[in-house]
Amino acid sequence: MDNNKLQEIIESYLDDVSDLSVSGRDCNFSIKIVSKDFTNMSILQRHKSIMKLFSDLLQSGELHAISLDLKSPSEA
């Protein structure tokens, strides 16, 4: 798994991303996203919405750990 693939998955799901960074290697990644899509969502809702994108990769073991920092533009 590489950073670009994770970024593509996220960009295909979110409509309005003002900042997106993916760092890490092998199967451990940190993802930071600032998006209007997160406005009026709780932290738990944000995490669930992003983690569901990677459920198959986590189950297969292709991804092992993901750290998320998810904010709306007003929080950034």
FENCORDA-V405961 format. One line per field, one symbol per residue. phi: phi as a letter, one per 40 degrees, with the letter a starting at -180 (. if undefined). psi: psi as a letter, one per 30 degrees, with the letter a starting at -180 (. if undefined). Layout:
BEGIN
phi = ???
psi = ???
END
This chain:
BEGIN
phi = .bdccccccccccccbbcaabbbhafbbbbbbbbaccccgbcdccccccccccbdcccccgcbbabbbbbbcdccc
psi = kleeeeeeeeffekeikfkkkklalcgklkkkkkkfffkgkleeeeeeeeeffgeeeeeffekekkkkjklleff.
END
